[in-house]
Amino acid sequence: MNDNLSFSVFREIINSSSIDQVKIEKNDLIILASDGLWDVLKGEELHQIIERNQNQVNSKPPFFISY
């Protein structure tokens, strides 16, 4: 892929992206994931994963739970 095409694809991705701002508070749990997560997991399944890994959630951040 040449540089011009690569930049064009990158620019299209940036232009179609959105940025959201939310207020977070101490002890909030933030899940960073692509929209593909919801293709394979339901909310209740994610909740179960978090519960199974509660010791990591309560540890000093940052912490990571891999699926």
DAZICOR-V918321 format. One record per run of one state. SS is the DSSP state (h for helix, s for strand, l for the rest). FROM is the first residue (numbers start at 0). LEN is the number of residues. If there is no record, write none. Layout:
SS	FROM	LEN
SS	FROM	LEN
This chain:
l	0	2
h	2	13
l	15	21
h	36	4
l	40	2
h	42	10
l	52	1
h	53	4
l	57	10
